[in-house]
Amino acid sequence: MENRFTAIISGVEKARKGIAVCAVLFLALAAFCFAFSERVLLVLVRLLGKKLVSYSPEEGFIALASLSLYCAFVLMLPVTGYLLWRRLVLPQVPSFRRWGGPVIATATVLFACGISLGYFLLLPAGIGFLVGFETPNVRALISAKKFISFCGTMLIALGLSFEAPLVSFFLAKLGWLKPQFFQDRWRHALLACTVIAAVITPTPDIYNMALMVMPLLGLYFVSYLVVLGVAAGRKTPEPKPQNRDVPRTPPKEGQS
């Protein structure tokens, strides 16, 4: 027990410098993104089709600062992925060393695909559903801070969930994940996706939760196909037995 505790403390000490560098880089990226936060906010407001409101003097600043933190988090992901790859994966599986660049590039593309799906499809549908309850007598005034939280949470959650096939690929390569796991637990996956969607969806409505459940379930089955492909690649066809005719020795003279 003491050896494990000492190993954990040693690992924390070694990672402390890297964590400090990441923290400084994150704050620097947040300050950089704050300079462009109003332009990014305009891109999000296009989905709403109306102006946002501020319910307190400081809400406008807090909204832009929150948006800057979301953007800095997104920009930090490739760096974080690289550090996790170097510090966590490679010490355990040195044979994966040559896959570092393709893995980081693939993870970035998958994250971008998740954000694109959210921005162009799910967010417009979800925002349109919520704003659709506006009537001539009830006007919807959307808080800037809550709107940014709604968009940022959904987009980042979708981007991270799109990493599931890549993670499944490496777990299958290591032999930790089998196709039978997906076949036996699809009912559990349906329940888990529903619970996860309910947790990460900022609003309590069923419509937006259902919008989040559909891509999660789709990623579950895509991950299953990835693991199935890895398992099929592991199976090598057995060599067919070759029928070799054994030369028969001619009978000796005098033998019948």
CORTACOR-V616866 format. One record per helix or strand of 2 or more residues. SS is the DSSP state (2 for helix, 1 for strand). FROM is the first residue (numbers start at 1). TO is the last residue. Records with the same first field share a line. If there is no record, write none. Layout:
SS->FROM-TO ; FROM-TO
This chain:
2->2-34 ; 37-48 ; 59-92 ; 94-131 ; 144-161 ; 164-173 ; 179-184 ; 186-200 ; 206-234
